[in-house]
Amino acid sequence: MTAVMAPSSSADDMPRPRLLERIGIPRALAWGFLGVLVFMVGDGVESGYLSPYLLEEGVSKERIALLFSVYGATASVAAWFSGALSDLWGPRRVMMLGLALWVVFQTVFLVFALPTVDFPLLLLGYGLRGFGYPLFAYGFLIWVTAVTPRRRLGSAVGWFWFAFTGGLPTLGSLLAGLAVPRAGAYATLWLALGLVVTGGAIALLLVREPTGRARLAPAGERPVATLLGSLAIIWRRPRVGTGALVRAINTTPQFGFLVFLPVFFTDTLGFALSEWLQLLSAMFATNIFFNLIFGVVGDRFGWQRTIAWFGGVGCAVTTLLLYYGTTAAGDNYALAMVLVSLFGATLAGYVPLSALLPSLAPDHKGQALSALNLGAGASTFLGPALVGLLLGPLGVRGVMWTFAVLYLASAVMTVFLRLPDSAATAAHPATDHPATGAPATDHPAA
């Protein structure tokens, strides 16, 4: 594994920064951000209505939770492999693999599984499709971190999460709210497939930056060592492992919400499905803009402090407000809009993790990003799994309190994510090394 990445020949050789560089987007990767956005719109179309749709088709709540858990498990594996495979093959090839897997298994899901409501086929098609989006999206995130100067890294990853959450589930849910009443739930899933293909084509055909087309690991490093090293770093560098756990907590409630909040808002609170989809879109519309804000705030206020206070503590408070506020007010649409937006804003407080973890292991950036992606992928499994275990005995209130406690625990964990003085100074250098985005006197974190 290496900390030195090949330079971007078109992004860092400019005599003065252009508009895209000034706002934090590496110009050579600009089309990739758009491609990720469109891809994730397609991936997120189903997020607000798949659970109630499957209920209507006769699938039990327990089987739906299991289906989402299998999906999350495959996504977790793919998220880990995205870093290791990017080191071995280059991020672009990993993105190609992710696109291919998404298209193949979505086709199985639509052509064979849904028409027959055959649960083993649902598990095969939908569950294995979970390999797709992490390889595509997180492969691009690794590409971003490989070519972005460190002084702009917080802003660049903020733009990545802007594109990611702009699609899943923000614009995806909004599109579903428009398409489902007109075309039907099943046809809307075919629309999602078309969007994923379009987004993949934009990113893979229009981005010409050379770094992502080649392996990132040193020549001669063995594949097995690369794969095992991307997992071993979790206990070899305990701070990286802690950061991966914080990242898992970050979006565990988000994926858990997608299992039970649609039913809670429609059946218990009395909102129409279209209103719930609008609320879900508002939650993550707020989130995508605060992804940008907290990317910049983290570069100035400090990555660790931003994660602890705006992310951990902020999410704990807004999670409880979301439950108690809506149960007290019922189907009060205006209040619900405010509460879901507050949660979406604080959820973005974790954005600096994508800049912090590679800086905790500057000599093994690829491995650190694999750990980060493993945490992100694990959340897609942990959220539905916790809901499946706790919703019956504890109810919605107990699940919401569980999520709030997890967020507070993540805030405490950030105490262990402080950068050493040398690395903290390097995180905001006056001049970045043109090849690595790091100063020439970069020292590995302990």
GUMI-413333 format. One record per residue (C-alpha): residue in one letter; y negated, x, z. Coordinates in steps of 0.2 Angstrom, whole numbers, plus 5000, padded with zeros to 4 digits. Last residue first. Layout:
<zamis>
<zami code="a" c2="Y" c1="X" c3="Z"/>
...
</zamis>
This chain:
<zamis>
<zami code="a" c2="4967" c1="5006" c3="5074"/>
<zami code="a" c2="4955" c1="5003" c3="5060"/>
<zami code="p" c2="4955" c1="5015" c3="5046"/>
<zami code="h" c2="4939" c1="5025" c3="5043"/>
<zami code="d" c2="4927" c1="5023" c3="5028"/>
<zami code="t" c2="4916" c1="5038" c3="5025"/>
<zami code="a" c2="4914" c1="5034" c3="5006"/>
<zami code="p" c2="4907" c1="5017" c3="5010"/>
<zami code="a" c2="4918" c1="5002" c3="5005"/>
<zami code="g" c2="4917" c1="4991" c3="4989"/>
<zami code="t" c2="4932" c1="5001" c3="4983"/>
<zami code="a" c2="4927" c1="5009" c3="4967"/>
<zami code="p" c2="4908" c1="5009" c3="4967"/>
<zami code="h" c2="4907" c1="5015" c3="4985"/>
<zami code="d" c2="4895" c1="5003" c3="4993"/>
<zami code="t" c2="4877" c1="5008" c3="4998"/>
<zami code="a" c2="4868" c1="5001" c3="5014"/>
<zami code="p" c2="4884" c1="4997" c3="5022"/>
<zami code="h" c2="4888" c1="4981" c3="5031"/>
<zami code="a" c2="4906" c1="4981" c3="5035"/>
<zami code="a" c2="4906" c1="5000" c3="5037"/>
<zami code="t" c2="4896" c1="4998" c3="5053"/>
<zami code="a" c2="4909" c1="4986" c3="5060"/>
<zami code="a" c2="4923" c1="4998" c3="5054"/>
<zami code="s" c2="4915" c1="5013" c3="5064"/>
<zami code="d" c2="4912" c1="5002" c3="5079"/>
<zami code="p" c2="4929" c1="4995" c3="5079"/>
<zami code="l" c2="4930" c1="4977" c3="5073"/>
<zami code="r" c2="4932" c1="4963" c3="5085"/>
<zami code="l" c2="4947" c1="4952" c3="5082"/>
<zami code="f" c2="4955" c1="4952" c3="5099"/>
<zami code="v" c2="4941" c1="4941" c3="5106"/>
<zami code="t" c2="4945" c1="4930" c3="5091"/>
<zami code="m" c2="4960" c1="4924" c3="5101"/>
<zami code="v" c2="4949" c1="4914" c3="5113"/>
<zami code="a" c2="4942" c1="4904" c3="5098"/>
<zami code="s" c2="4959" c1="4901" c3="5092"/>
<zami code="a" c2="4965" c1="4893" c3="5108"/>
<zami code="l" c2="4950" c1="4881" c3="5107"/>
<zami code="y" c2="4956" c1="4876" c3="5090"/>
<zami code="l" c2="4974" c1="4873" c3="5097"/>
<zami code="v" c2="4967" c1="4863" c3="5111"/>
<zami code="a" c2="4958" c1="4851" c3="5099"/>
<zami code="f" c2="4973" c1="4849" c3="5088"/>
<zami code="t" c2="4984" c1="4844" c3="5103"/>
<zami code="w" c2="4970" c1="4832" c3="5108"/>
<zami code="m" c2="4970" c1="4824" c3="5091"/>
<zami code="v" c2="4989" c1="4823" c3="5092"/>
<zami code="g" c2="4988" c1="4814" c3="5109"/>
<zami code="r" c2="4975" c1="4802" c3="5103"/>
<zami code="v" c2="4986" c1="4797" c3="5087"/>
<zami code="g" c2="5001" c1="4793" c3="5097"/>
<zami code="l" c2="5010" c1="4804" c3="5110"/>
<zami code="p" c2="5028" c1="4800" c3="5108"/>
<zami code="g" c2="5029" c1="4795" c3="5090"/>
<zami code="l" c2="5014" c1="4806" c3="5083"/>
<zami code="l" c2="5021" c1="4822" c3="5092"/>
<zami code="l" c2="5035" c1="4829" c3="5082"/>
<zami code="g" c2="5031" c1="4822" c3="5064"/>
<zami code="v" c2="5013" c1="4826" c3="5067"/>
<zami code="l" c2="5017" c1="4844" c3="5073"/>
<zami code="a" c2="5028" c1="4846" c3="5057"/>
<zami code="p" c2="5014" c1="4839" c3="5046"/>
<zami code="g" c2="5002" c1="4852" c3="5052"/>
<zami code="l" c2="5014" c1="4866" c3="5054"/>
<zami code="f" c2="5020" c1="4867" c3="5036"/>
<zami code="t" c2="5003" c1="4867" c3="5027"/>
<zami code="s" c2="4997" c1="4878" c3="5041"/>
<zami code="a" c2="5010" c1="4891" c3="5037"/>
<zami code="g" c2="5002" c1="4894" c3="5020"/>
<zami code="a" c2="4986" c1="4899" c3="5028"/>
<zami code="g" c2="4994" c1="4910" c3="5040"/>
<zami code="l" c2="5005" c1="4918" c3="5027"/>
<zami code="n" c2="4989" c1="4920" c3="5017"/>
<zami code="l" c2="4981" c1="4930" c3="5031"/>
<zami code="a" c2="4996" c1="4941" c3="5033"/>
<zami code="s" c2="4997" c1="4944" c3="5014"/>
<zami code="l" c2="4978" c1="4949" c3="5015"/>
<zami code="a" c2="4982" c1="4962" c3="5028"/>
<zami code="q" c2="4996" c1="4969" c3="5018"/>
<zami code="g" c2="4984" c1="4971" c3="5003"/>
<zami code="k" c2="4971" c1="4978" c3="5014"/>
<zami code="h" c2="4982" c1="4992" c3="5021"/>
<zami code="d" c2="4970" c1="5007" c3="5024"/>
<zami code="p" c2="4956" c1="4995" c3="5028"/>
<zami code="a" c2="4966" c1="4987" c3="5041"/>
<zami code="l" c2="4954" c1="4977" c3="5052"/>
<zami code="s" c2="4942" c1="4976" c3="5037"/>
<zami code="p" c2="4956" c1="4967" c3="5027"/>
<zami code="l" c2="4956" c1="4954" c3="5041"/>
<zami code="l" c2="4937" c1="4951" c3="5043"/>
<zami code="a" c2="4933" c1="4947" c3="5025"/>
<zami code="s" c2="4945" c1="4932" c3="5023"/>
<zami code="l" c2="4942" c1="4928" c3="5042"/>
<zami code="p" c2="4924" c1="4925" c3="5038"/>
<zami code="v" c2="4928" c1="4907" c3="5032"/>
<zami code="y" c2="4933" c1="4901" c3="5049"/>
<zami code="g" c2="4917" c1="4892" c3="5052"/>
<zami code="a" c2="4921" c1="4881" c3="5037"/>
<zami code="l" c2="4930" c1="4869" c3="5048"/>
<zami code="t" c2="4914" c1="4866" c3="5057"/>
<zami code="a" c2="4906" c1="4858" c3="5042"/>
<zami code="g" c2="4921" c1="4847" c3="5038"/>
<zami code="f" c2="4922" c1="4841" c3="5056"/>
<zami code="l" c2="4903" c1="4836" c3="5056"/>
<zami code="s" c2="4906" c1="4827" c3="5039"/>
<zami code="v" c2="4920" c1="4817" c3="5046"/>
<zami code="l" c2="4909" c1="4811" c3="5060"/>
<zami code="v" c2="4894" c1="4807" c3="5050"/>
<zami code="m" c2="4904" c1="4797" c3="5037"/>
<zami code="a" c2="4913" c1="4788" c3="5052"/>
<zami code="l" c2="4896" c1="4783" c3="5059"/>
<zami code="a" c2="4891" c1="4775" c3="5042"/>
<zami code="y" c2="4907" c1="4766" c3="5039"/>
<zami code="n" c2="4909" c1="4758" c3="5056"/>
<zami code="d" c2="4927" c1="4752" c3="5054"/>
<zami code="g" c2="4930" c1="4753" c3="5073"/>
<zami code="a" c2="4915" c1="4760" c3="5083"/>
<zami code="a" c2="4925" c1="4765" c3="5099"/>
<zami code="t" c2="4940" c1="4771" c3="5089"/>
<zami code="t" c2="4929" c1="4780" c3="5077"/>
<zami code="g" c2="4919" c1="4790" c3="5089"/>
<zami code="y" c2="4934" c1="4794" c3="5100"/>
<zami code="y" c2="4944" c1="4801" c3="5086"/>
<zami code="l" c2="4931" c1="4810" c3="5076"/>
<zami code="l" c2="4922" c1="4816" c3="5091"/>
<zami code="l" c2="4938" c1="4824" c3="5098"/>
<zami code="t" c2="4940" c1="4834" c3="5081"/>
<zami code="t" c2="4922" c1="4838" c3="5081"/>
<zami code="v" c2="4922" c1="4847" c3="5098"/>
<zami code="a" c2="4938" c1="4857" c3="5094"/>
<zami code="c" c2="4931" c1="4861" c3="5077"/>
<zami code="g" c2="4915" c1="4868" c3="5084"/>
<zami code="v" c2="4924" c1="4878" c3="5097"/>
<zami code="g" c2="4935" c1="4887" c3="5085"/>
<zami code="g" c2="4925" c1="4888" c3="5069"/>
<zami code="f" c2="4906" c1="4888" c3="5074"/>
<zami code="w" c2="4909" c1="4898" c3="5090"/>
<zami code="a" c2="4924" c1="4909" c3="5087"/>
<zami code="i" c2="4924" c1="4911" c3="5068"/>
<zami code="t" c2="4905" c1="4915" c3="5068"/>
<zami code="r" c2="4907" c1="4927" c3="5083"/>
<zami code="q" c2="4920" c1="4937" c3="5074"/>
<zami code="w" c2="4911" c1="4938" c3="5057"/>
<zami code="g" c2="4895" c1="4943" c3="5064"/>
<zami code="f" c2="4878" c1="4934" c3="5063"/>
<zami code="r" c2="4873" c1="4942" c3="5047"/>
<zami code="d" c2="4888" c1="4943" c3="5035"/>
<zami code="g" c2="4895" c1="4928" c3="5045"/>
<zami code="v" c2="4880" c1="4918" c3="5042"/>
<zami code="v" c2="4882" c1="4921" c3="5023"/>
<zami code="g" c2="4900" c1="4916" c3="5022"/>
<zami code="f" c2="4895" c1="4902" c3="5035"/>
<zami code="i" c2="4883" c1="4894" c3="5022"/>
<zami code="l" c2="4894" c1="4896" c3="5007"/>
<zami code="n" c2="4909" c1="4888" c3="5016"/>
<zami code="f" c2="4896" c1="4875" c3="5023"/>
<zami code="f" c2="4894" c1="4869" c3="5006"/>
<zami code="i" c2="4912" c1="4866" c3="5003"/>
<zami code="n" c2="4915" c1="4858" c3="5020"/>
<zami code="t" c2="4902" c1="4845" c3="5018"/>
<zami code="a" c2="4911" c1="4840" c3="5002"/>
<zami code="f" c2="4926" c1="4841" c3="5012"/>
<zami code="m" c2="4923" c1="4828" c3="5024"/>
<zami code="a" c2="4913" c1="4817" c3="5011"/>
<zami code="s" c2="4929" c1="4817" c3="5000"/>
<zami code="l" c2="4939" c1="4811" c3="5015"/>
<zami code="l" c2="4927" c1="4798" c3="5019"/>
<zami code="q" c2="4927" c1="4792" c3="5001"/>
<zami code="l" c2="4946" c1="4791" c3="5001"/>
<zami code="w" c2="4945" c1="4781" c3="5017"/>
<zami code="e" c2="4933" c1="4769" c3="5009"/>
<zami code="s" c2="4944" c1="4767" c3="4994"/>
<zami code="l" c2="4959" c1="4763" c3="5005"/>
<zami code="a" c2="4949" c1="4750" c3="5014"/>
<zami code="f" c2="4945" c1="4753" c3="5032"/>
<zami code="g" c2="4952" c1="4743" c3="5046"/>
<zami code="l" c2="4953" c1="4755" c3="5060"/>
<zami code="t" c2="4971" c1="4754" c3="5064"/>
<zami code="d" c2="4979" c1="4750" c3="5046"/>
<zami code="t" c2="4966" c1="4759" c3="5035"/>
<zami code="f" c2="4960" c1="4773" c3="5046"/>
<zami code="f" c2="4976" c1="4777" c3="5055"/>
<zami code="v" c2="4986" c1="4775" c3="5039"/>
<zami code="p" c2="4976" c1="4788" c3="5029"/>
<zami code="l" c2="4974" c1="4798" c3="5045"/>
<zami code="f" c2="4993" c1="4801" c3="5047"/>
<zami code="v" c2="4999" c1="4814" c3="5035"/>
<zami code="l" c2="4983" c1="4820" c3="5028"/>
<zami code="f" c2="4977" c1="4824" c3="5045"/>
<zami code="g" c2="4991" c1="4836" c3="5048"/>
<zami code="f" c2="4986" c1="4846" c3="5033"/>
<zami code="q" c2="4968" c1="4847" c3="5041"/>
<zami code="p" c2="4975" c1="4850" c3="5058"/>
<zami code="t" c2="4985" c1="4865" c3="5053"/>
<zami code="t" c2="4969" c1="4872" c3="5043"/>
<zami code="n" c2="4961" c1="4884" c3="5055"/>
<zami code="i" c2="4977" c1="4886" c3="5067"/>
<zami code="a" c2="4986" c1="4896" c3="5053"/>
<zami code="r" c2="4970" c1="4907" c3="5051"/>
<zami code="v" c2="4970" c1="4910" c3="5070"/>
<zami code="l" c2="4988" c1="4915" c3="5069"/>
<zami code="a" c2="4985" c1="4927" c3="5054"/>
<zami code="g" c2="4970" c1="4935" c3="5064"/>
<zami code="t" c2="4982" c1="4938" c3="5079"/>
<zami code="g" c2="4994" c1="4946" c3="5067"/>
<zami code="v" c2="4980" c1="4957" c3="5060"/>
<zami code="r" c2="4975" c1="4962" c3="5078"/>
<zami code="p" c2="4993" c1="4966" c3="5082"/>
<zami code="r" c2="4994" c1="4979" c3="5068"/>
<zami code="r" c2="5012" c1="4984" c3="5067"/>
<zami code="w" c2="5017" c1="4966" c3="5073"/>
<zami code="i" c2="5009" c1="4957" c3="5058"/>
<zami code="i" c2="5009" c1="4973" c3="5048"/>
<zami code="a" c2="5028" c1="4971" c3="5046"/>
<zami code="l" c2="5026" c1="4956" c3="5034"/>
<zami code="s" c2="5016" c1="4965" c3="5021"/>
<zami code="g" c2="5026" c1="4980" c3="5024"/>
<zami code="l" c2="5042" c1="4972" c3="5020"/>
<zami code="l" c2="5037" c1="4966" c3="5003"/>
<zami code="t" c2="5029" c1="4983" c3="4999"/>
<zami code="a" c2="5044" c1="4993" c3="5005"/>
<zami code="v" c2="5055" c1="4982" c3="4995"/>
<zami code="p" c2="5045" c1="4985" c3="4979"/>
<zami code="r" c2="5045" c1="5004" c3="4981"/>
<zami code="e" c2="5029" c1="5013" c3="4980"/>
<zami code="g" c2="5030" c1="5024" c3="4964"/>
<zami code="a" c2="5012" c1="5021" c3="4958"/>
<zami code="p" c2="5001" c1="5015" c3="4972"/>
<zami code="a" c2="5000" c1="4997" c3="4976"/>
<zami code="l" c2="4987" c1="4986" c3="4966"/>
<zami code="r" c2="4997" c1="4983" c3="4951"/>
<zami code="a" c2="4988" c1="4980" c3="4935"/>
<zami code="r" c2="4979" c1="4965" c3="4927"/>
<zami code="g" c2="4969" c1="4961" c3="4942"/>
<zami code="t" c2="4959" c1="4977" c3="4940"/>
<zami code="p" c2="4955" c1="4974" c3="4922"/>
<zami code="e" c2="4942" c1="4960" c3="4923"/>
<zami code="r" c2="4945" c1="4949" c3="4907"/>
<zami code="v" c2="4944" c1="4932" c3="4915"/>
<zami code="l" c2="4943" c1="4919" c3="4901"/>
<zami code="l" c2="4962" c1="4916" c3="4897"/>
<zami code="l" c2="4969" c1="4916" c3="4915"/>
<zami code="a" c2="4955" c1="4907" c3="4924"/>
<zami code="i" c2="4951" c1="4894" c3="4911"/>
<zami code="a" c2="4970" c1="4891" c3="4907"/>
<zami code="g" c2="4975" c1="4888" c3="4925"/>
<zami code="g" c2="4961" c1="4875" c3="4927"/>
<zami code="t" c2="4966" c1="4866" c3="4912"/>
<zami code="v" c2="4985" c1="4866" c3="4917"/>
<zami code="v" c2="4980" c1="4860" c3="4934"/>
<zami code="l" c2="4969" c1="4846" c3="4927"/>
<zami code="g" c2="4982" c1="4839" c3="4916"/>
<zami code="l" c2="4995" c1="4839" c3="4930"/>
<zami code="a" c2="4982" c1="4829" c3="4940"/>
<zami code="l" c2="4980" c1="4816" c3="4927"/>
<zami code="w" c2="4999" c1="4814" c3="4927"/>
<zami code="l" c2="4997" c1="4810" c3="4946"/>
<zami code="t" c2="4984" c1="4797" c3="4942"/>
<zami code="a" c2="4997" c1="4788" c3="4931"/>
<zami code="y" c2="5008" c1="4785" c3="4946"/>
<zami code="a" c2="4994" c1="4779" c3="4957"/>
<zami code="g" c2="4987" c1="4766" c3="4945"/>
<zami code="a" c2="4975" c1="4768" c3="4930"/>
<zami code="r" c2="4959" c1="4759" c3="4936"/>
<zami code="p" c2="4961" c1="4757" c3="4955"/>
<zami code="v" c2="4969" c1="4774" c3="4956"/>
<zami code="a" c2="4957" c1="4783" c3="4945"/>
<zami code="l" c2="4940" c1="4782" c3="4954"/>
<zami code="g" c2="4947" c1="4785" c3="4972"/>
<zami code="a" c2="4959" c1="4798" c3="4965"/>
<zami code="l" c2="4944" c1="4807" c3="4957"/>
<zami code="l" c2="4935" c1="4807" c3="4974"/>
<zami code="s" c2="4951" c1="4814" c3="4982"/>
<zami code="g" c2="4952" c1="4828" c3="4970"/>
<zami code="l" c2="4934" c1="4832" c3="4971"/>
<zami code="t" c2="4936" c1="4835" c3="4990"/>
<zami code="p" c2="4954" c1="4838" c3="4993"/>
<zami code="l" c2="4958" c1="4851" c3="4988"/>
<zami code="g" c2="4946" c1="4854" c3="4973"/>
<zami code="g" c2="4929" c1="4859" c3="4982"/>
<zami code="t" c2="4941" c1="4866" c3="4995"/>
<zami code="f" c2="4946" c1="4880" c3="4984"/>
<zami code="a" c2="4930" c1="4882" c3="4974"/>
<zami code="f" c2="4919" c1="4883" c3="4990"/>
<zami code="w" c2="4933" c1="4893" c3="4998"/>
<zami code="f" c2="4931" c1="4906" c3="4984"/>
<zami code="w" c2="4912" c1="4905" c3="4985"/>
<zami code="g" c2="4913" c1="4910" c3="5004"/>
<zami code="v" c2="4925" c1="4924" c3="4999"/>
<zami code="a" c2="4911" c1="4931" c3="4989"/>
<zami code="s" c2="4898" c1="4928" c3="5002"/>
<zami code="g" c2="4908" c1="4938" c3="5015"/>
<zami code="l" c2="4912" c1="4951" c3="5003"/>
<zami code="r" c2="4894" c1="4955" c3="4997"/>
<zami code="r" c2="4892" c1="4971" c3="5007"/>
<zami code="r" c2="4910" c1="4975" c3="5004"/>
<zami code="p" c2="4908" c1="4977" c3="4985"/>
<zami code="t" c2="4919" c1="4964" c3="4977"/>
<zami code="v" c2="4934" c1="4971" c3="4966"/>
<zami code="a" c2="4949" c1="4970" c3="4976"/>
<zami code="t" c2="4943" c1="4956" c3="4987"/>
<zami code="v" c2="4941" c1="4944" c3="4973"/>
<zami code="w" c2="4958" c1="4949" c3="4965"/>
<zami code="i" c2="4966" c1="4945" c3="4982"/>
<zami code="l" c2="4957" c1="4928" c3="4982"/>
<zami code="f" c2="4964" c1="4925" c3="4964"/>
<zami code="g" c2="4982" c1="4928" c3="4970"/>
<zami code="y" c2="4978" c1="4916" c3="4984"/>
<zami code="a" c2="4974" c1="4902" c3="4972"/>
<zami code="f" c2="4988" c1="4904" c3="4959"/>
<zami code="l" c2="5002" c1="4910" c3="4971"/>
<zami code="p" c2="4996" c1="4897" c3="4984"/>
<zami code="y" c2="4996" c1="4883" c3="4972"/>
<zami code="g" c2="5013" c1="4884" c3="4965"/>
<zami code="f" c2="5026" c1="4887" c3="4978"/>
<zami code="g" c2="5023" c1="4870" c3="4985"/>
<zami code="r" c2="5030" c1="4863" c3="4969"/>
<zami code="l" c2="5047" c1="4867" c3="4977"/>
<zami code="g" c2="5045" c1="4852" c3="4990"/>
<zami code="y" c2="5038" c1="4840" c3="4977"/>
<zami code="g" c2="5052" c1="4842" c3="4964"/>
<zami code="l" c2="5067" c1="4846" c3="4975"/>
<zami code="l" c2="5062" c1="4835" c3="4990"/>
<zami code="l" c2="5058" c1="4820" c3="4979"/>
<zami code="l" c2="5075" c1="4823" c3="4970"/>
<zami code="p" c2="5084" c1="4823" c3="4987"/>
<zami code="f" c2="5074" c1="4807" c3="4991"/>
<zami code="d" c2="5078" c1="4797" c3="4975"/>
<zami code="v" c2="5063" c1="4786" c3="4973"/>
<zami code="t" c2="5070" c1="4782" c3="4955"/>
<zami code="p" c2="5053" c1="4783" c3="4946"/>
<zami code="l" c2="5046" c1="4795" c3="4958"/>
<zami code="a" c2="5060" c1="4809" c3="4957"/>
<zami code="f" c2="5064" c1="4811" c3="4938"/>
<zami code="v" c2="5049" c1="4811" c3="4927"/>
<zami code="l" c2="5035" c1="4813" c3="4940"/>
<zami code="f" c2="5043" c1="4825" c3="4952"/>
<zami code="v" c2="5052" c1="4835" c3="4939"/>
<zami code="t" c2="5036" c1="4837" c3="4930"/>
<zami code="q" c2="5027" c1="4842" c3="4946"/>
<zami code="f" c2="5041" c1="4855" c3="4947"/>
<zami code="v" c2="5038" c1="4863" c3="4931"/>
<zami code="v" c2="5019" c1="4863" c3="4931"/>
<zami code="w" c2="5017" c1="4870" c3="4948"/>
<zami code="l" c2="5030" c1="4884" c3="4945"/>
<zami code="a" c2="5021" c1="4889" c3="4929"/>
<zami code="l" c2="5004" c1="4890" c3="4937"/>
<zami code="g" c2="5010" c1="4900" c3="4952"/>
<zami code="l" c2="5019" c1="4912" c3="4940"/>
<zami code="m" c2="5003" c1="4915" c3="4930"/>
<zami code="m" c2="4993" c1="4917" c3="4946"/>
<zami code="v" c2="5005" c1="4931" c3="4951"/>
<zami code="r" c2="5003" c1="4939" c3="4934"/>
<zami code="r" c2="4984" c1="4939" c3="4936"/>
<zami code="p" c2="4985" c1="4946" c3="4954"/>
<zami code="g" c2="4994" c1="4962" c3="4949"/>
<zami code="w" c2="5012" c1="4965" c3="4948"/>
<zami code="l" c2="5017" c1="4975" c3="4964"/>
<zami code="d" c2="5002" c1="4973" c3="4975"/>
<zami code="s" c2="4999" c1="4955" c3="4968"/>
<zami code="l" c2="5017" c1="4952" c3="4973"/>
<zami code="a" c2="5014" c1="4957" c3="4991"/>
<zami code="g" c2="4999" c1="4947" c3="4993"/>
<zami code="s" c2="5005" c1="4931" c3="4984"/>
<zami code="f" c2="5022" c1="4933" c3="4993"/>
<zami code="w" c2="5014" c1="4927" c3="5010"/>
<zami code="a" c2="5006" c1="4912" c3="5002"/>
<zami code="a" c2="5022" c1="4908" c3="4992"/>
<zami code="v" c2="5032" c1="4908" c3="5008"/>
<zami code="s" c2="5020" c1="4897" c3="5017"/>
<zami code="a" c2="5019" c1="4885" c3="5002"/>
<zami code="t" c2="5037" c1="4883" c3="5003"/>
<zami code="a" c2="5036" c1="4878" c3="5021"/>
<zami code="g" c2="5022" c1="4866" c3="5018"/>
<zami code="y" c2="5031" c1="4857" c3="5004"/>
<zami code="v" c2="5046" c1="4856" c3="5016"/>
<zami code="s" c2="5035" c1="4849" c3="5029"/>
<zami code="f" c2="5027" c1="4836" c3="5018"/>
<zami code="l" c2="5044" c1="4830" c3="5013"/>
<zami code="l" c2="5049" c1="4829" c3="5031"/>
<zami code="a" c2="5033" c1="4819" c3="5036"/>
<zami code="i" c2="5037" c1="4807" c3="5021"/>
<zami code="r" c2="5055" c1="4806" c3="5027"/>
<zami code="e" c2="5049" c1="4801" c3="5045"/>
<zami code="k" c2="5036" c1="4788" c3="5038"/>
<zami code="s" c2="5050" c1="4780" c3="5028"/>
<zami code="v" c2="5050" c1="4780" c3="5009"/>
<zami code="g" c2="5050" c1="4762" c3="5002"/>
<zami code="e" c2="5038" c1="4764" c3="4987"/>
<zami code="e" c2="5024" c1="4757" c3="4997"/>
<zami code="l" c2="5026" c1="4771" c3="5010"/>
<zami code="l" c2="5026" c1="4783" c3="4996"/>
<zami code="y" c2="5009" c1="4777" c3="4990"/>
<zami code="p" c2="5003" c1="4777" c3="5008"/>
<zami code="s" c2="5007" c1="4796" c3="5009"/>
<zami code="l" c2="5002" c1="4800" c3="4992"/>
<zami code="y" c2="4984" c1="4793" c3="4994"/>
<zami code="g" c2="4972" c1="4806" c3="5001"/>
<zami code="s" c2="4980" c1="4822" c3="4995"/>
<zami code="e" c2="4986" c1="4816" c3="4978"/>
<zami code="v" c2="4971" c1="4822" c3="4968"/>
<zami code="g" c2="4971" c1="4839" c3="4978"/>
<zami code="d" c2="4981" c1="4849" c3="4966"/>
<zami code="g" c2="4971" c1="4843" c3="4951"/>
<zami code="v" c2="4955" c1="4847" c3="4959"/>
<zami code="m" c2="4963" c1="4863" c3="4965"/>
<zami code="f" c2="4966" c1="4869" c3="4947"/>
<zami code="v" c2="4948" c1="4864" c3="4942"/>
<zami code="l" c2="4940" c1="4874" c3="4956"/>
<zami code="v" c2="4952" c1="4889" c3="4953"/>
<zami code="g" c2="4947" c1="4889" c3="4935"/>
<zami code="l" c2="4928" c1="4889" c3="4939"/>
<zami code="f" c2="4930" c1="4903" c3="4952"/>
<zami code="g" c2="4940" c1="4912" c3="4938"/>
<zami code="w" c2="4927" c1="4910" c3="4925"/>
<zami code="a" c2="4915" c1="4920" c3="4937"/>
<zami code="l" c2="4927" c1="4935" c3="4939"/>
<zami code="a" c2="4917" c1="4948" c3="4930"/>
<zami code="r" c2="4901" c1="4942" c3="4937"/>
<zami code="p" c2="4907" c1="4945" c3="4955"/>
<zami code="i" c2="4899" c1="4930" c3="4964"/>
<zami code="g" c2="4889" c1="4933" c3="4979"/>
<zami code="i" c2="4872" c1="4925" c3="4975"/>
<zami code="r" c2="4864" c1="4941" c3="4970"/>
<zami code="e" c2="4879" c1="4945" c3="4960"/>
<zami code="l" c2="4879" c1="4929" c3="4950"/>
<zami code="l" c2="4860" c1="4931" c3="4946"/>
<zami code="r" c2="4861" c1="4949" c3="4940"/>
<zami code="p" c2="4861" c1="4964" c3="4951"/>
<zami code="r" c2="4853" c1="4980" c3="4944"/>
<zami code="p" c2="4859" c1="4995" c3="4934"/>
<zami code="m" c2="4875" c1="4986" c3="4931"/>
<zami code="d" c2="4891" c1="4997" c3="4933"/>
<zami code="d" c2="4898" c1="4986" c3="4947"/>
<zami code="a" c2="4903" c1="4970" c3="4938"/>
<zami code="s" c2="4909" c1="4975" c3="4921"/>
<zami code="s" c2="4920" c1="4990" c3="4925"/>
<zami code="s" c2="4928" c1="4982" c3="4940"/>
<zami code="p" c2="4934" c1="4997" c3="4950"/>
<zami code="a" c2="4952" c1="5001" c3="4954"/>
<zami code="m" c2="4956" c1="4998" c3="4972"/>
<zami code="v" c2="4958" c1="5010" c3="4986"/>
<zami code="a" c2="4965" c1="5003" c3="5002"/>
<zami code="t" c2="4983" c1="5006" c3="4997"/>
<zami code="m" c2="5000" c1="5000" c3="5000"/>
</zamis>
